[in-house]
Amino acid sequence: MNKMDNMNHNNMNDTDHEISAVHYKMIFYFSSQSTLFFKDLKTSKAEEMMLAFVVVMLISVLYELLRKFKNYYEQSQFKMMIRKSRAVVTEMRAATSDSNGKSPPERAMSKEVMLNSNEKPQQVSTAQRIQYIAMTTLLHGVCLIVSYLLMLIVMTFNVWLLLSVVLGSCIGKVLTFAVLTGKVDDGSGHCNLP
């Protein structure tokens, strides 16, 4: 028989197992009282909850904008590296054969690369690759941290804070399409219905 089985758990206090006395019920509630992240970061009045609502909504908007920037950066840098690599391959092919020796796709690719690239063909350097990997990793880490913080805010089960995250995310989504891309959602997102 285990020693823990004989213990009386009814008379235990917080120091017995070094746990906090905060017990959350997993139900959504409307209240101006909530604790965010730390025991000292609390809202107790309606004004404090309104301020928390606005701050959380802004964090959610910024998260959506950051995600869009991260995707844009990854795609643009990756395309640039591919374009440079193609230009180098085209330059090497042009140096080893004359224009009559090229197949039509090679001539077309050569023209496309030269039209798209205003710079002299050059290889993507190791420093550029490292910079790309470091920047995308950093952006991914920041997005991950902010997304987990937003998840923890939702897990307070306070409906006002849940609504602030959802509203901020929606506003951020609209801003990313309207301001950054200048077009409306093309329907390729994961939450679209057929």
Backbone torsions as a table, in degrees:
resi	resn	phi	psi	omega
1	MET	NA	137.1	-177.7
2	ASN	-76.8	143.9	-179.9
3	LYS	-61.8	-33.7	-179.8
4	MET	-67.1	-27.6	-179.1
5	ASP	-66.3	-29.0	-178.2
6	ASN	-86.9	-6.8	-177.3
7	MET	-74.8	146.0	174.1
8	ASN	-92.1	109.0	-176.8
9	HIS	-85.2	-7.1	-177.8
10	ASN	-72.2	-29.9	-175.2
11	ASN	-104.6	21.5	-178.3
12	MET	-82.6	149.2	173.3
13	ASN	-113.9	-178.8	-174.1
14	ASP	-63.5	-28.0	-176.6
15	THR	-77.9	-16.3	-179.5
16	ASP	-62.9	-41.2	-179.2
17	HIS	-120.9	8.5	-179.7
18	GLU	51.2	51.2	175.6
19	ILE	-117.4	159.3	179.9
20	SER	-81.5	160.3	-178.2
21	ALA	-87.2	2.3	-178.6
22	VAL	-81.7	120.6	177.2
23	HIS	-121.7	121.2	-178.8
24	TYR	-99.5	138.2	170.2
25	LYS	-88.8	138.5	-177.8
26	MET	-87.0	63.2	174.0
27	ILE	-134.3	147.4	178.4
28	PHE	-76.8	143.8	-178.6
29	TYR	-143.1	152.2	173.4
30	PHE	-100.0	119.0	178.6
31	SER	-162.5	154.9	173.8
32	SER	-89.0	-3.1	179.9
33	GLN	-102.0	124.3	179.5
34	SER	-159.2	156.9	176.5
35	THR	-116.4	128.3	-179.0
36	LEU	-113.6	115.3	172.4
37	PHE	67.3	-50.7	-175.5
38	PHE	-127.2	153.7	-177.7
39	LYS	-65.0	-23.1	179.4
40	ASP	-88.5	-8.9	179.9
41	LEU	-99.8	85.0	-174.0
42	LYS	-122.4	154.3	168.8
43	THR	-113.0	134.7	-179.8
44	SER	-129.1	-15.4	179.4
45	LYS	-119.8	163.5	179.8
46	ALA	-62.0	-37.0	-179.7
47	GLU	-65.1	-39.9	178.3
48	GLU	-66.5	-38.0	178.4
49	MET	-67.6	-38.0	177.1
50	MET	-63.7	-41.0	177.4
51	LEU	-64.7	-43.7	177.7
52	ALA	-62.4	-39.2	178.6
53	PHE	-59.0	-48.7	-178.1
54	VAL	-66.3	-44.2	-178.9
55	VAL	-64.1	-45.2	179.8
56	VAL	-64.8	-39.4	178.1
57	MET	-62.5	-42.9	178.4
58	LEU	-64.7	-39.1	176.7
59	ILE	-62.4	-40.3	179.2
60	SER	-66.8	-39.6	176.0
61	VAL	-62.7	-47.8	180.0
62	LEU	-62.3	-35.2	177.4
63	TYR	-61.8	-45.4	178.8
64	GLU	-63.0	-41.7	178.3
65	LEU	-65.1	-39.3	178.9
66	LEU	-65.1	-41.4	177.4
67	ARG	-61.5	-43.0	-180.0
68	LYS	-64.9	-41.8	178.3
69	PHE	-62.8	-42.4	179.1
70	LYS	-58.9	-46.3	178.8
71	ASN	-63.8	-42.9	178.9
72	TYR	-62.0	-45.6	-179.5
73	TYR	-61.5	-47.8	-179.0
74	GLU	-60.1	-46.0	-178.1
75	GLN	-66.9	-44.7	-177.1
76	SER	-67.4	-41.2	179.4
77	GLN	-69.2	-37.9	179.2
78	PHE	-66.1	-43.0	177.9
79	LYS	-62.5	-40.0	179.2
80	MET	-62.7	-42.6	179.7
81	MET	-66.6	-39.3	177.5
82	ILE	-64.8	-43.7	-179.7
83	ARG	-61.1	-42.7	178.4
84	LYS	-64.8	-41.5	179.6
85	SER	-64.2	-41.7	178.1
86	ARG	-65.1	-39.4	180.0
87	ALA	-63.8	-38.7	178.4
88	VAL	-66.1	-44.4	179.0
89	VAL	-62.0	-43.8	179.5
90	THR	-63.2	-42.9	178.6
91	GLU	-62.1	-41.5	179.7
92	MET	-66.7	-40.7	178.5
93	ARG	-65.2	-40.4	-179.8
94	ALA	-65.2	-33.8	-179.8
95	ALA	-74.1	-26.1	-176.2
96	THR	-96.0	-15.5	178.7
97	SER	-143.4	156.4	178.0
98	ASP	-82.7	173.8	-174.9
99	SER	-66.8	-24.0	178.4
100	ASN	-75.6	-22.1	-178.4
101	GLY	-83.5	-9.1	-178.2
102	LYS	-85.0	145.7	173.7
103	SER	-77.3	159.6	-179.2
104	PRO	-55.6	-40.5	177.0
105	PRO	-63.8	-36.9	178.9
106	GLU	-65.6	-41.4	177.8
107	ARG	-64.1	-40.2	179.7
108	ALA	-65.5	-43.4	179.1
109	MET	-63.2	-40.3	179.7
110	SER	-60.6	-45.0	179.6
111	LYS	-65.9	-41.7	-179.6
112	GLU	-62.1	-45.5	-179.1
113	VAL	-64.1	-43.3	-178.8
114	MET	-68.1	-32.6	177.4
115	LEU	-71.4	-37.5	-176.9
116	ASN	-81.8	-18.9	-174.3
117	SER	-114.1	118.7	178.4
118	ASN	-90.3	-2.0	-176.3
119	GLU	-111.2	160.8	177.2
120	LYS	-66.6	136.2	-179.6
121	PRO	-57.8	133.7	177.6
122	GLN	-149.3	152.5	179.0
123	GLN	-72.4	153.0	173.9
124	VAL	-75.1	122.2	-176.0
125	SER	-76.8	162.2	177.5
126	THR	-62.9	-36.8	178.7
127	ALA	-63.4	-38.6	178.1
128	GLN	-66.8	-39.6	177.9
129	ARG	-64.4	-44.2	179.2
130	ILE	-63.4	-41.2	178.4
131	GLN	-62.5	-43.2	178.6
132	TYR	-61.2	-47.9	-178.9
133	ILE	-64.7	-43.0	-179.2
134	ALA	-64.2	-44.8	-177.8
135	MET	-67.3	-43.9	179.5
136	THR	-66.2	-35.0	177.3
137	THR	-67.8	-42.2	177.5
138	LEU	-62.6	-46.6	178.5
139	LEU	-62.3	-39.9	177.8
140	HIS	-62.7	-43.5	179.7
141	GLY	-63.0	-43.5	179.1
142	VAL	-64.3	-44.0	177.5
143	CYS	-60.4	-40.5	180.0
144	LEU	-64.0	-44.8	179.4
145	ILE	-61.7	-48.3	-178.1
146	VAL	-64.6	-39.2	179.7
147	SER	-65.3	-38.4	177.0
148	TYR	-68.4	-36.3	176.6
149	LEU	-63.7	-42.6	177.4
150	LEU	-63.8	-37.7	177.0
151	MET	-62.4	-42.3	178.8
152	LEU	-64.6	-34.4	176.7
153	ILE	-64.7	-43.3	177.9
154	VAL	-63.5	-34.9	-177.9
155	MET	-73.4	-1.1	170.2
156	THR	-70.9	-16.0	-179.3
157	PHE	66.2	14.3	174.9
158	ASN	-83.0	122.2	-175.4
159	VAL	-62.5	-36.6	180.0
160	TRP	-63.1	-41.2	179.3
161	LEU	-71.9	-36.8	174.7
162	LEU	-60.5	-46.3	179.2
163	LEU	-63.4	-35.4	179.4
164	SER	-66.9	-37.4	177.6
165	VAL	-67.0	-45.7	-178.9
166	VAL	-65.8	-45.6	179.7
167	LEU	-63.4	-43.6	177.8
168	GLY	-62.2	-40.1	178.1
169	SER	-64.9	-41.3	178.4
170	CYS	-65.2	-44.6	178.1
171	ILE	-62.8	-42.9	177.9
172	GLY	-61.7	-39.3	178.4
173	LYS	-64.6	-43.9	177.9
174	VAL	-62.6	-44.0	179.9
175	LEU	-62.7	-40.1	-179.1
176	THR	-64.6	-37.0	179.6
177	PHE	-80.5	-42.0	-176.2
178	ALA	-75.3	-44.8	-173.9
179	VAL	-90.3	-50.7	-173.0
180	LEU	-78.1	-38.9	-176.5
181	THR	-104.8	-20.6	179.8
182	GLY	71.2	16.7	178.5
183	LYS	-141.7	169.7	-178.4
184	VAL	-89.8	159.0	-179.9
185	ASP	-53.8	133.1	-178.5
186	ASP	-86.6	2.0	177.3
187	GLY	86.1	10.9	-177.9
188	SER	-91.3	3.7	179.8
189	GLY	-71.9	165.6	-175.1
190	HIS	-81.7	-11.5	-176.4
191	CYS	-104.7	11.7	-178.3
192	ASN	-85.9	139.7	177.7
193	LEU	-90.9	151.7	-179.8
194	PRO	-68.2	NA	NA
